């Protein structure tokens, strides 16, 4: 595995020449090394004058001219007028110089003509990199004829029927082209751990096929460079770097970016890494998918330095690009087939949820079920107040903890292949991995997978990627020295959640949100119709008295369990009441309807509010055991103004008039609590006074307490003005509540 650096990012890089140690190696500036490999000469030329601004210090060794003879002068001082003119013409004629490389030159060195390959690359701000590499041996083919060199191999790739065949064909063809002792094809997983999936080598070498290598062997900053420069060659790992002169660009005082330079010097840690493997020369070719690195063709040579001609390297790079395209085609075809199969299964599963005669939770577990959609040991569905299990799942308390973890992840979908890392203190039983759909109102769908033991063969211990060694008074980083086969048994993990499976889960979640919303809207409409049908069509008109009421559903149409009532009794007295059933939607509206009708009949039959509450509570506990409600009721003698009242856990009403105060009503427990008694209260409403009853939605706010809300209400009532129910609701209207708002008032004129 190639290694340009140890773990690290690309920000806050060190100045060129900074010694690399344990504290700073992650920030090693591998793209600005300030030196090159000495198999060629690098000249930094400024267009359009073609003035040499920097040159590698080995210029005298390779071209027989000194640094002082060429710096600040025209390119012809380095290679002669005729060859410089050819470079100028090529640079002027073409925008993309890479496609025209190499320019074959014949340079006279110490009186002897020698062939050179000139490689041109244009950088920003008028910088032209001119690399002059000695063309050792015969040129087997030029770049325009590269396709002919790999034509048979490309045809083999086109005929390949499997990924393995594609890999093997490429490894064999690259070795035939370049002559390296070993050529490997690496494939990366989503974490950039590499696996050797193909190998062509000398018969006497041990095999690396099937070995894995940790992601740190090619960290982020090296991967970013490999995505820009697709081929990298080290012809001799024992080379002595040739520094640039001057080190910094004289125009701006910054180091030169050599990302695209063929001769770029590489990290000394990378060199030591190769030496520890016994490698004397190496080359790597990037395999890209949509511009991102997903594999490498890695070439190693052990017999000594090795320099394939540029044409052979270009042909190998062309073959790597072809392999990338074929692998993308194959991968995309496989992905398309998987996606179509998943979409077909998703359509079957979701179609069942459209049948409103069956709950969504039940429909998801019919055949085909959620386990057909996403293979797993078991699945839990918690939707619409229903809880269902299919397959093998952990105990309910474990499911609850996992669902809580998933919600805490803050994502619409949460998944892990090692659940024990997320919940280390929980006994997960047989669950190793989980995938959860987080749905509104803490609803969820949750799949569980069992442990899938697997063995991974690494090229050396992946947990000992680097060794600190002491040199004098300092400590530096030495790359790992062991590359023997090291088998790791991976436990407590499930099979990975494949990208297609996560994509399918996302699509399912979108459908469920829409379907739950559609059903909820339908239920809300029914609940609202039911609730409004049970509210009085009109309020009593009583001489000397005024009754008003106002009801406002919660924001977003969430119908709650509020209700109010006002009706005269046969003996002439008046009943005024307000209640609130816990919950929202159709269940709350249905419970409200039952409690409203029972209470109405009890009061009409002559029971006092306290007596009626006692009988209502007995009815609720016996026939509606999970119902919880608060109610306040008053029976008013319209002649005297005397009020008999009782409160079952409800907020205290206000008595208005010259003084605004809470009415003297004794508080008793809500409806739905066992073993309680309801206390009666008696007080009077004099002329000019009134009684205001309200639900908690009027005074609740997300950012303040109920006491604060009641104080605001008392202040509004004290300012007189409009004391009608609608006026009070309007005065305290807010978007900071998720509950219904109900107000009923009784005013003695």
C-alpha positions in Angstrom: 0.0 0.0 0.0 1.3 3.4 -0.9 1.7 5.9 1.9 2.5 9.6 1.5 2.0 10.6 5.1 0.6 9.6 8.4 -2.9 10.5 9.6 -3.7 14.1 9.1 -5.6 16.8 7.4 -4.7 19.5 4.9 -5.1 22.7 7.0 -2.5 24.7 8.8 0.4 23.0 7.0 4.0 23.4 8.1 6.7 25.5 6.3 8.8 23.6 3.9 11.8 21.9 5.5 10.2 21.6 9.0 11.4 18.3 10.7 8.6 15.8 10.9 7.9 14.3 14.2 5.0 12.9 16.2 3.6 16.3 16.9 3.4 17.7 13.4 3.5 14.8 10.9 -0.3 15.1 10.4 0.3 18.5 8.9 3.3 17.6 6.6 3.0 19.8 3.4 3.3 16.9 0.9 2.2 19.1 -2.0 5.0 21.7 -1.5 8.1 19.6 -0.7 10.5 22.2 -2.2 12.4 19.5 -4.0 12.2 16.9 -6.7 13.4 13.4 -7.6 16.7 13.8 -9.5 15.8 11.6 -12.5 14.9 14.9 -14.2 15.2 18.7 -14.0 12.3 21.0 -13.1 12.3 24.6 -14.4 9.7 27.1 -13.2 9.0 29.4 -16.1 6.9 32.6 -16.2 4.8 33.1 -19.3 4.7 34.9 -21.6 8.4 35.9 -21.3 9.4 32.3 -20.6 11.8 33.5 -18.0 13.2 30.9 -15.6 12.3 31.9 -12.0 13.3 28.6 -10.2 15.2 25.5 -11.2 16.2 22.3 -9.5 19.7 22.2 -8.1 20.6 19.1 -10.1 20.6 21.0 -13.4 24.3 20.9 -13.7 24.4 17.1 -13.3 21.8 16.4 -15.9 22.2 19.3 -18.4 25.7 20.5 -17.8 24.7 24.1 -17.0 24.9 25.8 -13.6 22.0 27.3 -11.7 23.4 30.8 -12.0 23.6 30.4 -15.8 19.8 29.9 -16.2 18.1 31.7 -13.3 16.4 34.9 -14.5 17.1 34.1 -18.1 15.1 32.8 -21.0 14.3 29.1 -21.3 16.7 28.9 -24.2 19.6 29.3 -21.7 18.6 25.9 -20.3 17.8 23.9 -23.4 18.9 25.9 -26.4 17.0 28.2 -28.7 15.5 25.5 -31.0 14.1 23.3 -28.3 12.9 26.3 -26.3 11.0 27.5 -29.4 9.3 24.1 -29.6 8.1 24.4 -26.0 6.9 28.0 -26.6 5.0 26.9 -29.6 3.4 24.0 -27.8 2.5 26.1 -24.8 1.0 28.9 -27.0 -1.0 26.5 -29.1 -2.7 24.3 -26.5 -4.7 25.1 -23.4 -4.6 21.6 -21.9 -0.9 20.7 -22.1 -1.3 17.5 -20.2 -3.0 15.9 -23.3 0.1 16.8 -25.4 2.8 15.4 -23.1 5.5 14.4 -23.6 7.2 16.7 -26.0 10.2 14.7 -27.3 13.4 16.8 -27.2 17.0 16.1 -28.2 19.3 18.1 -25.9 23.1 18.3 -26.2 24.8 17.6 -22.8 28.6 18.0 -22.7 28.7 17.7 -26.4 26.6 14.6 -26.6 23.0 14.6 -27.9 20.6 12.9 -25.5 16.8 12.2 -25.7 14.6 13.9 -23.1 10.9 14.0 -22.5 9.5 17.4 -21.7 6.4 17.4 -19.6 4.5 20.7 -19.4 1.9 21.7 -16.8 0.3 25.1 -16.5 -0.3 26.6 -13.0 -2.2 29.8 -12.0 -0.6 33.3 -12.3 1.3 32.6 -15.5 3.5 29.7 -14.1 4.6 27.0 -16.4 6.2 23.9 -15.0 8.7 22.4 -17.4 10.0 18.9 -16.4 12.9 17.5 -18.4 13.2 13.8 -17.8 15.9 11.7 -19.4 14.3 9.2 -21.8 16.2 6.0 -20.9 16.1 3.2 -23.5 14.0 3.2 -26.6 10.7 4.9 -26.7 8.3 2.0 -27.3 5.4 4.3 -28.3 4.4 8.0 -28.1 1.4 9.3 -26.3 -0.8 9.6 -29.4 -0.3 5.9 -29.9 -1.0 5.0 -26.3 -4.2 3.3 -27.3 -2.4 0.9 -29.6 -0.3 -0.2 -26.7 -3.3 -1.2 -24.6 -5.8 -2.1 -27.3 -5.8 -5.8 -26.6 -6.1 -5.2 -22.8 -9.0 -2.7 -23.4 -10.8 -5.4 -25.5 -10.2 -7.9 -22.7 -11.7 -5.4 -20.2 -14.7 -4.9 -22.5 -15.3 -8.7 -22.6 -14.9 -9.2 -18.8 -18.0 -10.7 -17.2 -17.1 -10.0 -13.6 -15.4 -7.5 -11.3 -12.7 -10.1 -10.6 -11.9 -10.5 -14.2 -11.7 -6.7 -14.7 -9.2 -6.5 -11.8 -7.0 -9.4 -12.9 -6.9 -8.2 -16.5 -5.7 -4.8 -15.4 -3.0 -6.0 -13.0 -1.6 -8.3 -15.7 -1.7 -5.6 -18.4 0.0 -3.0 -16.3 2.8 -5.3 -15.3 3.4 -6.3 -19.0 3.5 -2.5 -19.8 5.8 -1.3 -17.0 7.9 -4.4 -16.0 7.3 -4.0 -12.2 7.9 -7.0 -10.1 4.5 -6.8 -8.5 1.3 -5.0 -9.6 -1.7 -4.9 -7.3 -5.2 -3.5 -7.6 -6.6 -2.0 -4.4 -10.3 -1.4 -3.7 -11.3 0.9 -0.8 -14.3 0.7 1.5 -16.3 3.7 2.6 -13.7 4.3 5.4 -10.8 4.1 2.9 -9.4 0.8 4.3 -7.9 -0.9 1.3 -8.1 -4.5 0.1 -5.9 -6.2 -2.5 -8.4 -7.6 -5.0 -6.0 -8.5 -7.8 -2.3 -9.2 -8.1 0.3 -10.0 -10.9 3.8 -10.7 -9.6 7.1 -12.5 -9.9 6.7 -16.2 -9.0 9.1 -16.0 -6.1 7.3 -13.3 -4.3 4.8 -14.0 -1.5 1.2 -13.0 -2.3 -0.6 -10.0 -0.9 -3.9 -10.9 -2.5 -6.8 -10.6 -0.1 -4.8 -8.5 2.4 -6.3 -5.4 3.9 -4.5 -2.2 4.8 -5.7 0.6 7.1 -7.0 3.9 5.8 -4.1 5.7 7.5 -1.8 4.3 4.8 -3.3 6.9 2.5 -4.6 9.7 4.7 -6.9 12.5 3.6 -4.3 15.0 2.3 -2.7 12.3 0.2 -6.0 11.1 -1.2 -6.8 14.7 -2.2 -3.6 14.9 -4.1 -4.2 11.5 -5.8 -7.5 12.7 -7.0 -5.7 15.5 -8.9 -2.6 13.8 -10.1 -3.4 10.3 -11.3 0.1 8.8 -11.6 3.0 8.9 -9.2 6.4 7.3 -9.7 9.4 6.8 -7.4 12.0 5.3 -9.6 14.5 4.9 -6.8 13.6 5.0 -3.1 17.3 5.7 -2.3 17.2 9.0 -4.2 18.7 12.2 -2.8 16.2 15.1 -3.3 17.2 17.9 -5.5 16.0 21.2 -4.0 14.5 24.1 -5.9 16.6 27.2 -6.2 15.5 29.5 -4.8 13.2 27.6 -2.4 10.4 30.2 -2.5 8.8 31.8 -5.6 10.6 35.1 -5.9 7.4 36.8 -7.2 5.4 36.2 -4.0 7.6 34.5 -1.5 5.5 31.3 -1.3 6.5 27.7 -1.9 5.7 26.1 -5.2 2.7 23.7 -5.4 4.1 20.5 -7.0 0.8 18.6 -6.9 0.8 18.0 -10.7 4.6 17.6 -11.1 5.8 14.1 -12.2 9.1 14.7 -10.4 7.6 15.8 -7.1 9.6 14.7 -4.1 7.7 12.5 -1.7 7.5 12.4 2.1 10.5 10.8 3.8 8.1 8.8 5.9 6.6 7.4 2.7 10.1 6.4 1.6 10.8 4.7 4.9 7.5 2.9 4.7 8.5 1.5 1.2 12.0 0.6 2.5 10.5 -1.4 5.4 8.5 -3.3 2.8 11.7 -4.0 0.8 10.5 -1.9 -2.1 13.1 -0.2 -4.3 10.8 1.5 -6.8 7.1 2.1 -6.9 4.3 3.6 -9.0 0.6 4.1 -8.3 -2.3 4.9 -10.6 -5.5 6.4 -9.2 -8.8 4.7 -9.8 -11.6 7.3 -9.6 -15.3 7.2 -9.4 -17.0 10.6 -10.1 -13.8 12.3 -9.3 -13.3 10.6 -5.9 -10.5 8.1 -5.1 -12.0 4.6 -4.7 -9.0 2.4 -5.6 -5.4 2.2 -6.7 -3.2 0.3 -9.1 0.0 -0.1 -7.0 3.3 -1.2 -8.5 6.3 -2.4 -6.5 9.8 -3.3 -7.7 12.3 -5.2 -5.5 15.3 -5.9 -7.7 16.6 -2.3 -7.7 15.6 1.1 -9.2 13.1 0.9 -12.0 12.1 3.6 -14.5 9.5 2.7 -17.1 9.6 5.0 -20.1 7.1 7.8 -20.0 5.1 6.3 -22.9 4.7 3.0 -20.9 3.6 5.0 -17.9 1.1 7.0 -20.0 -0.2 3.7 -21.4 -0.7 2.3 -17.9 -2.4 5.5 -16.8 -4.7 5.2 -19.8 -5.5 1.6 -18.9 -6.2 2.7 -15.3 -8.7 5.3 -16.6 -10.3 2.7 -18.8 -10.6 0.3 -15.8 -12.2 3.2 -13.8 -14.8 3.7 -16.5 -15.5 -0.1 -16.8 -15.8 -0.5 -13.0 -18.1 2.5 -12.8 -20.3 1.0 -15.5 -20.3 -2.3 -13.8 -20.8 -0.8 -10.4 -23.6 1.5 -11.7 -25.3 -1.5 -13.4 -25.1 -3.5 -10.2 -26.4 -0.5 -8.2 -29.2 0.0 -10.7 -30.3 -3.6 -10.5 -30.3 -3.5 -6.7 -32.1 -0.1 -6.7 -34.8 -1.4 -9.0 -35.3 -4.5 -6.9 -35.5 -2.4 -3.7 -38.0 0.0 -5.3 -40.2 -2.8 -6.4 -40.2 -4.3 -2.9 -40.8 -0.8 -1.4 -43.8 -0.3 -3.8 -45.3 -3.6 -2.5 -44.7 -2.7 1.1 -46.0 0.8 0.9 -49.1 -0.1 -1.2 -50.4 -2.1 1.8 -50.3 1.0 4.0 -52.8 2.8 1.7 -55.6 0.6 2.9 -57.3 2.7 5.6 -59.2 -0.3 7.0 -55.9 -1.5 8.5 -53.4 0.4 10.6 -50.1 1.5 9.1 -48.2 -0.5 11.7 -50.1 -3.8 10.9 -49.8 -3.2 7.1 -46.0 -2.9 7.3 -45.7 -6.4 8.8 -47.8 -8.2 6.3 -46.1 -10.2 3.5 -44.0 -8.8 1.9 -42.9 -7.1 5.1 -40.3 -4.8 6.4 -37.9 -7.7 6.8 -38.2 -8.4 3.0 -37.4 -4.8 2.4 -34.4 -4.6 4.7 -32.9 -8.0 5.7 -32.6 -8.2 9.4 -33.2 -10.5 12.4 -36.2 -8.6 13.5 -38.1 -5.3 13.2 -40.2 -3.2 15.7 -42.9 -0.8 14.5 -44.2 1.9 16.9 -46.8 3.9 15.0 -50.2 5.4 15.8 -50.2 4.2 19.4 -49.5 0.6 18.2 -46.4 -1.5 19.0 -45.7 -4.6 16.9 -42.7 -6.9 16.5 -41.7 -9.3 13.7 -38.8 -11.7 13.8 -36.3 -11.8 16.7 -35.9 -8.5 18.6 -34.4 -7.6 22.0 -36.7 -7.1 25.1 -38.9 -4.1 25.1 -36.7 -2.1 27.5 -33.7 -2.6 25.2 -35.8 -1.5 22.2 -36.8 1.6 24.1 -33.2 2.5 24.9 -32.2 2.0 21.3 -35.1 4.1 20.1 -34.0 6.9 22.5 -30.4 6.7 21.2 -31.7 6.9 17.6 -33.7 10.1 18.4 -30.7 11.6 20.1 -28.7 11.2 17.0 -30.6 14.1 15.6 -31.0 12.6 12.1 -34.1 11.3 10.3 -32.3 7.9 10.0 -29.8 6.5 12.5 -27.9 3.3 12.0 -24.8 1.5 13.4 -23.1 -1.8 12.7 -21.7 -1.9 16.3 -24.5 -1.0 18.7 -22.4 -1.8 21.7 -20.2 1.2 20.9 -23.3 3.5 21.2 -24.8 1.8 24.3 -21.9 0.2 26.1 -23.7 -0.3 29.4 -26.8 -2.0 28.0 -27.3 -5.7 27.7 -28.2 -5.9 24.0 -28.9 -9.6 24.1 -28.3 -10.8 20.5 -28.6 -7.4 18.8 -25.3 -6.2 17.2 -26.5 -3.5 14.8 -29.6 -1.4 14.3 -31.2 1.0 11.8 -34.0 3.3 13.0 -36.4 5.6 11.2 -37.2 8.5 13.4 -40.8 9.6 12.8 -42.9 12.5 14.2 -44.3 12.3 17.8 -41.5 9.9 18.9 -42.9 7.2 16.6 -40.3 4.9 15.0 -39.4 1.8 12.9 -36.4 -0.1 14.2 -34.5 -3.0 12.5 -32.1 -5.2 14.4 -29.3 -7.4 13.0 -27.4 -10.1 14.8 -23.6 -10.4 15.0 -21.8 -11.5 11.9 -18.4 -12.8 12.8 -15.9 -12.3 10.0 -12.1 -12.6 9.7 -10.1 -9.8 8.0 -6.5 -10.5 6.9 -4.4 -7.3 7.3 -0.9 -6.6 5.9 0.5 -6.1 9.4 -1.3 -5.2 12.6 -3.7 -2.4 11.8 -3.7 -1.2 15.4 0.1 -0.6 15.3 0.3 1.6 12.3 3.3 3.6 13.4 6.2 3.3 15.8 7.8 6.1 17.7 11.6 5.9 17.7 14.1 8.0 19.6 16.9 9.8 17.7 19.2 11.7 20.0 17.1 14.0 22.2 14.1 13.9 20.0 11.3 11.5 19.0 10.2 11.0 15.5 7.7 8.8 13.8 8.8 5.6 12.0 6.3 3.8 9.8 5.3 0.3 10.9 7.8 -2.4 9.9 5.5 -5.5 10.0 3.6 -6.4 6.9 3.1 -10.1 7.7 -0.4 -11.4 7.3 -2.3 -10.5 10.5 -5.7 -12.0 11.0 -8.3 -10.0 12.9 -11.6 -11.5 14.0 -14.3 -8.8 13.9 -17.0 -9.4 16.5 -19.9 -7.6 17.9 -20.7 -6.2 14.5 -23.5 -7.0 12.1 -23.5 -7.1 8.3 -23.0 -3.5 7.1 -26.0 -1.5 6.2 -25.5 -1.1 2.4 -25.9 2.3 0.8 -28.9 1.0 -1.2 -30.5 -0.2 2.0 -30.1 3.1 3.7 -31.4 4.8 0.6 -34.5 2.5 0.6 -35.0 3.3 4.3 -35.0 7.0 3.5 -37.6 6.5 0.8 -39.8 4.4 3.2 -39.5 7.1 5.8 -40.7 9.7 3.4 -43.7 7.6 2.5 -44.6 6.9 6.1 -44.4 10.6 7.0 -46.8 11.4 4.1 -49.2 8.5 5.0 -49.2 9.3 8.7 -49.9 12.9 7.9 -52.7 12.0 5.5 -54.3 9.7 8.0 -53.8 12.2 10.8 -55.4 15.0 8.7 -58.4 12.7 8.1 -58.6 11.9 11.8 -58.3 15.5 12.7 -61.1 16.5 10.4 -63.3 13.8 11.9 -62.2 14.9 15.5 -62.9 18.5 14.7 -66.3 17.8 13.3 -67.1 15.6 16.3 -65.8 18.2 18.7 -67.6 21.1 17.1 -70.8 19.1 16.9 -70.7 18.6 20.7 -70.2 22.3 21.5 -73.4 24.2 22.1 -75.0 25.5 18.9 -76.0 28.6 20.9 -75.6 30.0 24.4 -78.5 30.8 26.7 -79.9 34.3 26.6 -80.7 35.4 30.2 -82.0 38.8 31.2 -79.5 40.6 33.4 -76.8 38.1 32.5 -74.4 37.7 29.6 -72.8 34.3 28.5 -70.0 34.1 25.9 -67.7 31.4 24.8 -64.7 31.1 22.3 -62.9 27.9 21.1 -59.7 27.9 19.0 -58.0 24.7 17.9 -54.3 24.3 18.4 -51.9 25.5 15.7 -51.5 23.1 12.8 -55.1 21.8 13.3 -54.2 19.6 16.2 -57.7 19.0 17.7 -57.6 18.5 21.4 -60.1 17.4 24.1 -61.4 20.8 25.2 -65.2 21.4 25.5 -67.5 23.9 27.2 -71.2 23.8 28.0 -73.9 26.2 29.2 -77.5 25.2 29.6 -80.5 26.1 31.9 -81.9 23.6 34.4 -85.7 23.0 34.8 -85.6 24.8 38.1 -84.2 28.0 36.4 -80.6 27.7 37.5 -77.8 27.8 35.0 -75.0 25.3 34.4 -71.7 26.6 33.1 -68.7 24.3 32.7 -65.4 23.8 30.9 -63.4 20.5 30.5 -60.1 19.3 29.0 -59.4 15.7 28.1 -55.7 14.8 27.9 -54.4 14.1 24.4 -55.1 15.2 20.8 -56.9 13.9 17.8 -59.8 11.5 17.4 -59.1 9.5 20.7 -59.3 12.8 22.8 -62.4 14.0 20.9 -64.1 10.6 21.4 -63.3 10.6 25.1 -64.5 14.2 25.4 -67.8 13.3 23.8 -68.5 10.5 26.3 -67.5 12.6 29.4 -69.5 15.6 28.1 -72.7 13.6 27.6 -72.4 11.7 31.0 -71.7 15.0 32.9 -74.5 16.8 31.1 -77.1 14.1 32.1 -75.9 14.0 35.7 -76.1 17.8 36.1 -79.5 17.9 34.3 -80.8 15.2 36.7 -80.1 17.5 39.7 -76.6 16.5 41.0 -74.4 19.2 42.4 -71.1 19.8 40.5 -69.2 17.9 43.2 -71.7 15.0 43.2 -71.7 14.9 39.4 -67.8 14.7 39.4 -67.8 11.8 41.8 -70.2 9.9 39.6 -68.3 10.9 36.4 -65.1 9.7 37.9 -66.6 6.3 38.8 -67.9 6.0 35.2 -64.5 6.9 33.7 -62.6 4.5 35.9 -64.9 1.6 35.1 -65.5 2.2 31.4 -62.7 4.5 30.3 -59.8 3.5 32.5 -57.1 5.2 30.5 -58.9 8.6 30.3 -57.6 11.6 32.1 -59.5 14.9 32.2 -59.8 18.1 34.2 -63.2 19.8 34.6 -64.7 22.9 36.3 -68.4 23.3 36.7 -70.7 26.0 38.3 -74.4 25.9 39.0 -75.7 29.5 39.3 -78.8 30.8 40.9 -79.7 33.6 38.6 -81.8 35.5 41.1 -79.3 35.6 44.0 -76.1 35.1 42.1 -75.1 32.2 44.4 -72.7 29.8 42.7 -72.2 26.1 43.6 -68.9 25.0 42.0 -66.4 22.2 41.9 -63.0 21.8 40.2 -61.6 18.4 39.2 -57.9 19.4 38.8 -58.7 22.4 36.6 -57.1 25.8 36.6 -58.9 28.2 39.0 -61.4 30.5 37.3 -61.3 34.3 37.9 -64.0 36.4 39.4 -64.0 39.8 37.7 -65.5 43.2 38.8 -64.0 46.1 40.6 -61.4 43.6 41.9 -60.0 40.7 39.8 -59.3 37.7 41.9 -59.3 33.9 41.7 -62.8 32.6 42.5 -62.9 30.8 45.9 -63.1 27.2 44.4 -61.5 24.3 46.2 -59.3 22.2 44.1 -59.8 18.4 43.8 -58.0 15.7 41.8 -58.7 15.2 38.1 -61.2 12.7 36.6 -59.5 9.4 36.2 -57.9 9.1 39.7 -58.9 6.4 42.1 -60.1 6.9 45.7 -60.7 10.6 45.6 -63.5 12.9 46.8 -64.6 16.1 45.1 -65.0 19.2 47.4 -68.0 21.6 46.8 -67.5 25.4 47.0 -70.1 28.2 47.3 -69.6 31.9 46.5 -71.6 34.7 45.0 -71.5 36.8 41.8 -72.8 40.3 42.6 -74.0 42.8 40.0 -71.1 44.0 37.9 -69.1 40.9 38.6 -68.4 38.0 36.3 -66.8 34.5 36.1 -64.1 33.6 33.6 -63.3 29.9 33.0 -60.5 28.9 30.6 -58.4 25.9 29.4 -54.6 25.7 30.0 -53.9 26.6 26.3 -54.8 30.2 27.1 -52.0 30.6 29.7 -49.4 28.1 28.6 -46.2 29.2 26.8 -43.2 27.3 25.7 -40.8 29.8 27.3 -42.6 30.6 30.6 -44.6 28.9 33.4 -48.3 28.5 33.8 -48.2 30.9 36.8 -46.7 33.6 34.6 -49.5 33.0 32.1 -52.2 33.3 34.8 -50.6 36.6 35.9 -50.8 37.9 32.4 -54.5 36.8 32.3 -55.3 38.6 35.6 -53.6 41.7 34.3 -55.6 41.6 31.1 -58.9 41.1 33.0 -57.9 44.0 35.3 -57.6 46.4 32.4 -61.3 46.0 31.8 -62.0 46.6 28.1 -63.6 43.6 26.2 -64.4 40.9 28.8 -66.1 38.7 26.3 -64.6 35.2 25.7 -63.4 36.1 22.2 -61.9 39.4 23.5 -60.0 37.5 26.2 -58.7 34.9 23.8 -57.6 37.7 21.4 -55.8 39.6 24.2 -53.7 36.6 25.2 -53.4 35.0 21.7 -50.0 33.5 21.0 -48.2 31.0 18.7 -46.2 29.7 21.6 -48.7 27.0 22.6 -49.4 23.6 21.1 -52.8 23.2 22.8 -56.4 24.2 22.2 -57.7 27.5 23.7 -61.2 27.6 25.2 -62.8 30.4 27.2 -66.3 30.7 28.6 -67.5 33.8 30.6 -70.6 34.6 32.7 -71.2 38.3 33.4 -73.9 39.7 35.7 -75.0 43.1 34.3 
